[in-house]
Amino acid sequence: MPARIAAWHNLTAFGLLLLAHLAPAQDLTNAGTTLSLVGGATLFVPGTLTNTAPGSVLDLSSGPNTLRVAGSLLNGGPGTLAAGPTSSVVLPGSAPQVLDLNGATLANLTIDNAAGVAVPTNGTLTGTLTLSSGLLTTAPTATLTLANGAGLVGEQNGRYVAGNLAAVRASVSGATAFPNGISLTPAAPLSNLTLTRTAGLNTAQLSYGTNAGGSVRGIDQMWQASAPLTNAQITLTWLSDNDNGLTSSLGSSQPWARAAAPVPARAGRPWARPKTRPAPAP
């Protein structure tokens, strides 16, 4: 069995490199106390770090501290995770990992795991999300949010955020690029705009749309805005991993064109291109 450490007393690391050598899959459980990193400390956990018991506090807020977890990072309620503006969490595992933030906020997050990281609950990043290897996949009901000013580095085929990735901008008054694949120029300034991208889940009406009969499908990537984007100029980008089997589309340098005349939506019916009756033969 993996070794398990119950942190019954306040443990504060002052600029130390803490390494666990007792077992290759050693876990660390914070059982109701405060585990603090200060002064640029690095804590490495070879196994799973659990911070779920009542009164458990994982505090990274004092200084540019780094938490490296090779197993899963589980911050279920009523545990508390406090991250300052310069702290970093790195997930460098070799087997599938779970990042359960349970609504907590991190500053910087690095994903370096070819086997992938699953995110079952909501979480927020205020710094930079760096993708070095593997997929970061949220549950269909969970969203990872990049707060105002937060960035995303390293997305490419085989390593990107699958599921729900939201990005927030406090003010959008001109050409604005969001880190989740959408750029827009609004007709009028917008405040506190959130754009959410759902990608890579291979699920109709969740990560891609279809026509009424389901015979035609779109790319495996959808966006949703928190406010109407009336008369906005919008540019969407996506990875070829999410082409969803489509091979015929407009070239990347061509503008989108209207497929059919707009028609009013009817309650209870899916949107579909209106049918036209062929002209009678002469």
Summary of the structure (lengths in Angstrom):
residues: 282
radius of gyration: 22.6
end to end distance: 83.5
largest distance: 91.2
contacts: 841
relative contact order: 0.08
helix: 1%
strand: 42%
